[in-house]
Amino acid sequence: MRVSRRARKLSIHVDVLRNVEIVVPRRTTQDEIDALLFEHRAWLERQLAKPPKPFHLGLQRDDVVWIGGLALSVPSLSALDAWYREQARAELSRVAAHEARQLGVAYKRITIRDQLTRWGSCSRAGALSFNWRLVIAPPAILTYVVVHELCHRIHHDHSTEFLGAVAAARPTYEEERAWLSEHGAELLAYRVPQRRAA
């Protein structure tokens, strides 16, 4: 269970490894959590009964880190989580600045998050948020997600016009979206290698 300052309602998430997380607003009572679990018991049982989706990329290794779809030697750092976020911030900031110029749009800031189900978001005010795991994916995938979110600065919906803007900026977006559909669960399941004590 995770208490979230930003949560407005209780929610249940089941990840691809069949781990269950309950997200609750502050001051949620145990009775409210029990009621949520009772109400969604059948759904939760169905989710947990599904066989895990097979992974094909082989990302979960302790001997390498992944940047841009490439396996690299693990850097000699104690905080690999922070290192990954720094890499993600640098690359996402670079790509967002370039693609925003190409699209003729502006944004306010970029936040790097550890989301369970989302790759990115764009608020109406122009704040961009991205999942740090995008830096693991091939560069074209990261760029597609950035373009997708920046196109929300033109159309804040998923209308035909929005998809047209994405297609104009990123003619390969359907292949990139298909790649995410195929491999996204494995990226979301990726956990940073734990450094062993010497």
N, C-alpha and C positions, 0 to 999 in steps of 0.2 A: 504494500500500500504506500502511496506517495501523497503527501499533503502539498497542494499547490496554491500559491497566492493568486495565481491567474485563473484558476478553475472557477467557473460559475456554477457548475453542477457536477454530480458524481458521474464517473464513467469507468468502463472496464475495457482494457485492451489486452488482446492475446497476440503475442508476436509469433514469428514464423517458427520459433523453436518451442512453441506452446507454453511459454512463460506468461503468466497472468499478472497484470498490473492494474490495481484499482487506484484511480486518481480522484481525490476528494478536495473540496474547498476547506479552508480552515474552519474550525469549530463544527465539523461534521460529527455527529454522534454515532456510536456503535450501532444503535437501532436503525439509523438511516443506511449504514453500510450493509447491515443484515437484510434490510428490505430490498436494497438494490440487488444483492446476490440472489435472494429468493425470486424476485421478479424476472431476473435474467438467467436463472438456473438452466433452463432447457437450452437456450442459446449458447451458454458457456459450455455445457456438456457436448453440444454439437461441434463447437470450435475445437475443444480438446480431443475429440474423437477423430478429427481429420488427420490423415497421415501428413507428416512434414513434407514440404516441397523439396525435391532433391536439389542440391547445390552443385554447380558445374565449374565455378571459377576457382575453387580451392583457396579462398582468401584466408581462412582461419588457420594460420600457421604462426608459430612462436619465433621462427627464425628470420622473418622478413617483415617489413612494413610495405604498404602499398601507396604509391602516388601516381596518379594518372594512368592506372591500370598496369603499372610496372612494379615488380617486386624489387625492393631495395634492401640493403643491409640495415639491420636495426641500429639506429643511432645510439651512441653511448650517453643516454639521458635517463634520469630517473622518472621523469614525468612525460611519458609518451602521449598521454591524453592531451596535455597542453601543447605538445609539439604538433600533433595532428591538427588541432584547432588553429594553431598559427599558420600551418601550411594551407589549411582550408581558407582562412581569412585572406591570406596573401593572394592566392589564386582566384578566389571568388571576387575579391575587390578589383583585381586586374581585369578579369573578364567582364565584370559588370561595367566598369568605366569605359572599356572599349565598345561593348555592345550598346550601352546607353547613348554614346556619341553616334553610333551607326543608326540608331532608331530615332534620334533627336528627342530623347526623353531625359528627365532628371529623376534622381531618387535622393532620399534624405540620409539614410545610413544603412549599414549592413550589420546584421546580427548573425552570429554562428551559434547554432543550437544542436542539441542531441535529441532529435525528434524520433519518435517510435514509428510514425506512419507517414510523415510528410517530407518532401524534398525541399520545398521552399514555399514562401508566401510573400505577398506584397500588400501592404495596407493601403487604404485610400489616401493616406497622407504621404505615401511613397517610401515607407520603411520596408526594407527587404530583409527577409530572414531565410537562412539556408541551413540544411543539414550538413554537418561537417563531413559526413561519409561520402559526399559528392567528390571530394578530393581523391578518393580511392578509385573512382570510376575512370574510364578513358576520358580524355579531355573533351571529346565531342559531346559526351553525355552531360558533363558539368555545364558546358556552354549552352546546350539545349535548355536545361532547367533555368539558367540565368535569363536567356532570351524569353522563355515562357513567362517568367515573373515580371520582366521589364515590359512585356507587351500588356500587362495589366495596368500600366501607366497610361495606355492608350484606350483600352477597353477593360473595365474592371468587372469582367464576367467571363464566361466561356462560350460566348456567342459565335456564330459563323464569322462575324467580323473579326473577333479576337483570333480565331483559328487562322483566318486569312492573314492577319498581321504576323502571327508566328511563322506561317508557311513562307511569307515573303522574306522574312528575316533569316529563316532557317529552313531552306528547302528540304533538308534531310531529316526534319523533325519526326516524321513518322517512323523511320528506322530507329532513331534514338529513343523515341517513346516505347517502341517495341523492345529494345534492349533493356530498358528499365523495367518493363513488364516482365521480361524473362528473368532478369538477374537482380532486380531491386530487392527482393526478399533476402538474398544472400548479403547484399551490402548492408541492409538494415540489421541483420543478425550479427554482423562483424563486431567482434570485441577486440579492443586494443591488447596486444601481447603484454603479459605481465612479466616484468623483469625479475629474474631469479636473483636472490641474494648471493653474493660471492662468498 
